[in-house]
Protein backbone atom coordinates (compact mmCIF):
# COMPACT_ATOMS: atom_id res chain seq x y z
CA UNK A 1 0.00 0.00 0.00
CA UNK A 2 2.80 2.39 0.99
CA UNK A 3 4.66 1.51 -2.21
CA UNK A 4 1.64 2.40 -4.35
CA UNK A 5 1.21 5.63 -2.41
CA UNK A 6 4.84 6.58 -3.02
CA UNK A 7 4.47 5.89 -6.74
CA UNK A 8 1.37 8.07 -6.94
CA UNK A 9 3.12 10.89 -5.06
CA UNK A 10 6.11 10.62 -7.38
CA UNK A 11 3.95 10.97 -10.49
CA UNK A 12 2.05 13.91 -8.98
CA UNK A 13 5.34 15.64 -8.21
CA UNK A 14 6.66 14.96 -11.71
CA UNK A 15 3.51 16.34 -13.35
CA UNK A 16 3.63 19.46 -11.16
CA UNK A 17 7.34 19.99 -11.92
CA UNK A 18 6.87 19.58 -15.66
CA UNK A 19 3.82 21.85 -15.71
CA UNK A 20 5.69 24.60 -13.90
CA UNK A 21 8.62 24.43 -16.30
CA UNK A 22 6.33 24.42 -19.33
CA UNK A 23 4.58 27.47 -17.91
CA UNK A 24 7.88 29.29 -17.47
CA UNK A 25 8.77 28.58 -21.10
CA UNK A 26 5.46 29.88 -22.44
CA UNK A 27 7.00 33.22 -23.34
CA UNK A 28 10.30 35.05 -23.48
CA UNK A 29 11.01 38.73 -22.96
CA UNK A 30 13.19 40.79 -25.28
CA UNK A 31 15.44 42.66 -25.41
CA UNK A 32 15.38 42.86 -21.59
CA UNK A 33 12.97 43.05 -18.64
CA UNK A 34 14.21 46.61 -18.00
CA UNK A 35 13.72 49.55 -20.35
CA UNK A 36 16.05 52.45 -19.47
CA UNK A 37 15.83 55.71 -21.44
CA UNK A 38 17.83 58.96 -21.25
CA UNK A 39 15.69 61.75 -22.68
CA UNK A 40 15.93 65.53 -23.14
CA UNK A 41 13.74 67.77 -20.98
CA UNK A 42 10.19 68.57 -22.19
CA UNK A 43 10.14 65.84 -24.84
CA UNK A 44 8.18 62.69 -25.64
CA UNK A 45 9.27 59.26 -26.86
CA UNK A 46 7.93 55.72 -27.05
CA UNK A 47 9.54 52.32 -26.50
CA UNK A 48 8.50 48.79 -25.61
CA UNK A 49 9.44 45.39 -24.20
CA UNK A 50 8.41 42.41 -26.35
CA UNK A 51 6.56 39.36 -24.97
CA UNK A 52 7.19 36.47 -27.38
CA UNK A 53 4.75 33.53 -27.41
CA UNK A 54 6.83 30.33 -27.57
CA UNK A 55 3.85 27.96 -27.68
CA UNK A 56 1.37 26.66 -30.22
CA UNK A 57 -1.48 28.05 -28.11
CA UNK A 58 -2.89 31.55 -27.77
CA UNK A 59 -1.57 33.22 -24.60
CA UNK A 60 -3.67 35.38 -22.33
CA UNK A 61 -1.35 37.59 -20.28
CA UNK A 62 -2.39 39.81 -17.37
CA UNK A 63 -0.53 42.65 -15.70
CA UNK A 64 -0.62 44.55 -12.43
CA UNK A 65 1.23 47.76 -11.67
CA UNK A 66 3.87 47.38 -8.96
CA UNK A 67 5.51 50.81 -9.03
CA UNK A 68 4.76 54.29 -10.35
CA UNK A 69 7.16 56.92 -9.04
CA UNK A 70 7.15 60.06 -11.18
CA UNK A 71 8.69 63.45 -10.42
CA UNK A 72 8.55 67.04 -11.68
CA UNK A 73 6.29 66.62 -14.70
CA UNK A 74 7.79 63.35 -15.88
CA UNK A 75 5.24 60.58 -16.45
CA UNK A 76 4.44 57.34 -18.27
CA UNK A 77 1.43 56.13 -20.26
CA UNK A 78 1.23 52.32 -20.42
CA UNK A 79 0.51 50.43 -23.64
CA UNK A 80 -0.70 46.81 -23.63
CA UNK A 81 0.31 45.87 -27.16
CA UNK A 82 -1.73 48.22 -29.38
CA UNK A 83 -3.94 49.61 -26.61
CA UNK A 84 -2.47 52.68 -24.88
CA UNK A 85 -3.86 53.98 -21.60
CA UNK A 86 -3.50 57.02 -19.39
CA UNK A 87 -0.88 56.45 -16.72
CA UNK A 88 -0.32 52.92 -15.42
CA UNK A 89 -3.71 51.40 -14.42
CA UNK A 90 -3.64 49.08 -11.40
CA UNK A 91 -4.45 45.91 -13.39
CA UNK A 92 -5.37 44.78 -16.87
CA UNK A 93 -4.96 42.23 -19.65
CA UNK A 94 -3.05 42.23 -22.90
CA UNK A 95 -4.84 41.39 -26.14
CA UNK A 96 -4.47 37.62 -26.84
CA UNK A 97 -1.01 36.76 -28.17
CA UNK A 98 -1.22 34.38 -31.13
CA UNK A 99 0.92 31.19 -31.32
CA UNK A 100 4.45 32.15 -32.35
CA UNK A 101 3.52 35.83 -32.25
CA UNK A 102 4.29 38.58 -29.79
CA UNK A 103 2.68 41.25 -27.70
CA UNK A 104 4.44 44.08 -25.94
CA UNK A 105 4.48 46.16 -22.79
CA UNK A 106 5.15 49.66 -24.04
CA UNK A 107 5.12 53.16 -22.67
CA UNK A 108 4.86 56.71 -23.89
CA UNK A 109 7.61 58.56 -22.03
CA UNK A 110 7.16 62.24 -21.16
CA UNK A 111 9.75 64.43 -19.46
CA UNK A 112 9.14 67.67 -17.58
CA UNK A 113 11.45 70.65 -17.19
CA UNK A 114 13.63 69.27 -14.37
CA UNK A 115 16.47 66.70 -14.56
CA UNK A 116 15.10 63.76 -12.52
CA UNK A 117 14.73 60.00 -12.75
CA UNK A 118 11.30 58.36 -12.65
CA UNK A 119 10.44 54.65 -12.44
CA UNK A 120 7.38 52.57 -13.28
CA UNK A 121 6.92 48.81 -13.11
CA UNK A 122 4.43 46.05 -13.89
CA UNK A 123 4.25 42.35 -13.11
CA UNK A 124 3.04 40.09 -15.93
CA UNK A 125 1.73 36.53 -15.74
CA UNK A 126 -0.12 34.05 -17.96
CA UNK A 127 -3.77 33.62 -16.99
CA UNK A 128 -4.38 30.22 -15.41
CA UNK A 129 -0.67 29.41 -15.12
CA UNK A 130 1.10 28.44 -11.91
CA UNK A 131 4.33 30.14 -13.04
CA UNK A 132 5.43 33.17 -11.03
CA UNK A 133 5.53 35.56 -13.98
CA UNK A 134 7.98 38.40 -14.54
CA UNK A 135 8.53 41.97 -13.43
CA UNK A 136 9.10 44.65 -16.09
CA UNK A 137 10.68 48.00 -15.20
CA UNK A 138 10.63 51.32 -17.05
CA UNK A 139 13.30 53.86 -16.03
CA UNK A 140 13.21 57.36 -17.50
CA UNK A 141 16.09 59.80 -16.95
CA UNK A 142 15.14 63.38 -17.80
CA UNK A 143 18.40 65.11 -18.72
CA UNK A 144 19.38 68.58 -19.85
CA UNK A 145 21.94 68.64 -22.65
CA UNK A 146 21.12 72.11 -23.99
CA UNK A 147 24.23 74.31 -23.82
CA UNK A 148 26.46 71.40 -22.80
CA UNK A 149 29.36 71.07 -25.21
CA UNK A 150 30.78 67.81 -26.39
CA UNK A 151 29.61 65.35 -23.75
CA UNK A 152 31.65 62.55 -25.30
CA UNK A 153 34.85 64.60 -25.11
CA UNK A 154 34.45 64.87 -21.33
CA UNK A 155 33.75 61.12 -21.12
CA UNK A 156 37.10 60.48 -22.80
CA UNK A 157 38.89 62.44 -20.07
CA UNK A 158 37.99 60.29 -17.07
CA UNK A 159 37.83 56.67 -15.96
CA UNK A 160 35.41 55.37 -13.33
CA UNK A 161 36.32 52.15 -11.51
CA UNK A 162 35.51 49.63 -10.18
CA UNK A 163 32.02 49.22 -11.59
CA UNK A 164 30.15 47.33 -10.12
CA UNK A 165 31.42 48.77 -6.85
CA UNK A 166 31.42 47.47 -3.26
CA UNK A 167 32.51 50.27 -0.93
CA UNK A 168 33.96 53.16 -2.94
CA UNK A 169 34.25 54.36 -6.51
CA UNK A 170 37.36 56.05 -7.89
CA UNK A 171 37.38 58.62 -10.69
CA UNK A 172 40.67 59.12 -12.49
CA UNK A 173 40.82 62.36 -14.47
CA UNK A 174 43.11 62.70 -17.48
CA UNK A 175 44.51 66.13 -18.38
CA UNK A 176 42.17 68.07 -16.09
CA UNK A 177 44.29 71.26 -16.38
CA UNK A 178 43.45 72.19 -12.78
CA UNK A 179 39.76 72.72 -13.61
CA UNK A 180 37.35 72.17 -10.76
CA UNK A 181 35.21 69.08 -11.35
CA UNK A 182 31.94 68.51 -9.52
CA UNK A 183 30.82 64.95 -8.79
CA UNK A 184 27.22 64.28 -7.72
CA UNK A 185 25.75 60.83 -7.09
CA UNK A 186 21.96 60.36 -7.38
CA UNK A 187 19.66 57.40 -6.86
CA UNK A 188 16.98 56.51 -9.41
CA UNK A 189 14.44 58.66 -7.57
CA UNK A 190 16.58 61.73 -8.28
CA UNK A 191 17.70 62.07 -4.64
CA UNK A 192 21.23 63.39 -4.08
CA UNK A 193 23.36 60.79 -2.26
CA UNK A 194 26.76 62.45 -2.30
CA UNK A 195 28.47 65.47 -3.85
CA UNK A 196 32.01 66.84 -3.88
CA UNK A 197 34.22 69.23 -5.84
CA UNK A 198 37.78 68.24 -6.71
CA UNK A 199 40.79 69.55 -8.62
CA UNK A 200 42.86 66.40 -8.25
CA UNK A 201 43.47 63.67 -10.80
CA UNK A 202 42.05 61.01 -8.42
CA UNK A 203 38.76 61.37 -6.56
CA UNK A 204 37.16 58.81 -4.26
CA UNK A 205 33.44 58.65 -3.52
CA UNK A 206 32.65 56.57 -0.40
CA UNK A 207 29.74 54.16 -0.76
CA UNK A 208 30.04 52.19 2.50
CA UNK A 209 26.55 53.15 3.67
CA UNK A 210 24.87 53.07 0.26
CA UNK A 211 22.42 50.24 -0.48
CA UNK A 212 22.76 47.90 -3.44
CA UNK A 213 21.25 49.26 -6.63
CA UNK A 214 21.78 51.50 -9.64
CA UNK A 215 22.96 55.09 -9.21
CA UNK A 216 23.81 57.95 -11.55
CA UNK A 217 27.13 59.78 -11.24
CA UNK A 218 26.92 63.32 -12.68
CA UNK A 219 30.32 64.75 -13.61
CA UNK A 220 30.53 68.46 -14.41
CA UNK A 221 33.66 70.31 -15.54
CA UNK A 222 33.27 73.82 -16.90
CA UNK A 223 30.42 73.76 -19.41
CA UNK A 224 30.73 70.01 -20.01
CA UNK A 225 28.71 67.31 -18.31
CA UNK A 226 28.53 63.52 -18.35
CA UNK A 227 26.28 60.98 -16.62
CA UNK A 228 27.66 57.52 -15.78
CA UNK A 229 25.66 54.60 -14.39
CA UNK A 230 27.13 53.12 -11.20
CA UNK A 231 26.10 49.69 -9.92
CA UNK A 232 26.53 49.06 -6.16
CA UNK A 233 26.70 45.33 -5.43
CA UNK A 234 27.98 44.26 -2.00
Protein Blocks (a to p, Z undefined) as FASTA:
>chain_A
ZZmmmmmmmmmmmmmmmmmmmmmmmpccdfbfbdcddddehiacddddddddfbfbdcdd
ddddfbdcdeehiacdddehjbccehjafbdcdddddehiacdddddddddfbdcddddd
dddddehiabebjadddddddddfehiahkllmmmmcccdddddfkbccdddehklopac
ddddddfkopafbdcddfbfbdcddfklpccddddddddehjaccdddddddZZ
